[in-house]
Amino acid sequence: MQGSLQKTEPQSIFAVDLDDSLLKTDLLLEKLVVLLAKQPWHVVSLLGVLFRGPLALKKWLHRNVSLDYSTLPIRQEVVEQVKSAKLRGERTLLLSASLQEDVEGVSSVLNIFDESVGSQQKNFKGREKIDYLFKNYPESHKTYVGNSFSDLEVWSRCEKIVAINPSTLIHQKIKSFRKETHIISDQKDLVFAILKQLRIHQWVKNLLVFIPAFAAHRFFEFLPWWQSLRAFLAFSLSASAVYVFNDFCDLHHDRAQSSKKHRPLASGKLPLKIGVILIPMCLLGSFAFAWGLPSNLSVILAAYLTMNLFYSYWVKEWLSMDVVFLSVFYTLRILAGGAASDIRVSEWLLSFSTFFFFGMAMIKRCSELKRQTQLSLVVRTGRRAYSQQDFIPVLALGVTASILSILVLSLYMSTGEVQKLYSKPKFLWLLNPCLLFWINRIWLLGARGMVNEDPIVFAIKDKATWAVVSTMLAIIGVSI
């Protein structure tokens, strides 16, 4: 506890709740996320602790998880109100059901509170807060900042109410108190935050599921394209669930990086509890779209999700293995399209995909290392296992894989299979210079540190890529 309790005369009190009020997050959920991201095997012990009550859970989490309080997302408007209260001579209190150690940790970072009180022997919530306020400050004019149903009991005994993003029901209850009220609503763009968190723009990568129907020249058959569309939506929702999960695992790493700290979960624009709900909702939607399609699609989706669990927990930090997994993720999309439309995916296409997307994954690593060098950072890139001295090997391996993909395409164009599918197969050789130009260009950009996102997403925004793709489609059209 900070400060003293000297009260020679009544003094106005400005009391603030911590979780989802001063902070744009909840410390209990924060610790659960860190625990499950770093030590998932603790979930068994966690289930046992849950039956011992919320206070026992908080103490157990505190023993097993440490937080960097300085990176937690703060609600700046509340901070400004606390500072204004101090200037008016009011006593500022930070009151929370979080543990005393956590409350003091956040308070020490901000250094704007006269007292910091949290849970110790009892869960400091609702009635406990009222008893504390009226025992220590019985005559004081009280303002309380909160956000939840448990705060209604406190608001009913205070002179002024400050409510953070209250639900409709809480708002109605507050109105019935007929007291001076100030509402802080900073989640008006919640739908946008959800869409951004799902990374809808990344769904463009799942267009790969249409390749089997396109490569088989099933242009005018409705069923293969309809089934591919369902596979696209199923894979996209599974991918979105993975993106949310990955952001949970990287939550505290993202907050420490200037380029990622503004992500919805890391910045607090999207509450953690909504992020937790998004994962099962996306998975249910995914398997709903896959329902009724060939069972192989569900097997591929399950393999994709399982591999992503391994990737998020371990493989992301394994040197070289991470890019192998990424290339397989792309290839699984093509397999999913073939499974959904019941079209056999040739070994040639799988070989091309593996080499091509291994090269694309290496471009991202190469670009990250180049920017790292430009900034003179002698550190690893996030949770990656790469360092600056790996730049040349990454560049060489990636370029080699990209060129090998063109070699696979060239060998494929010499097979009898091509002779059957195309009436003028010789025109297909024009694809090679198009790919050589595009691969050469994107690798040069990557080596300069200019490909600062997924290469496929980068390519979608690139005018030169659209010109190359249009030319290649025209060549294929002439060849048919």
Secondary structure, DSSP 8 states (H G I E B T S, - for coil): --S----SS---EEEEEIIIIIBSS-HHHHHHHHHHHH-GGGHHHHHHHHTT-HHHHHHHHHHH----GGGS-B-HHHHHHHHHHHHTT-EEEEEEEEEHHHHHHHHHHH---SEEEEESSS---THHHHHHHHHH-TTS-EEEEE-SGGGHHHHTTSSEEEEES--HHHHHHHHHH--EEEEE---TTHHHHHHHHHTGGGGGGGGGGGHHHHHTT-TT-HHHHHHHHHHHHHHHHHHHHHHHHHHHHTHHHHHTSTTTTTSHHHHTSS-HHHHHHHHHHHHHHHHHHHTTS-HHHHHHHHHHHHHHHHHHHTGGGSTTHHHHHHHHHHHHHHHHHHHHHT----HHHHHHHHHHHHHHHHHHHHHHHHHHHHTT--S-STT-S--GGGHHHHHHHHHHHHHHHHHHHHHHTTSHHHHHH-SSGGGGGGHHHHHHHHHHHHHHHHHTT---S-HHHHHHT-HHHHHHHHHHHHHHHHH-
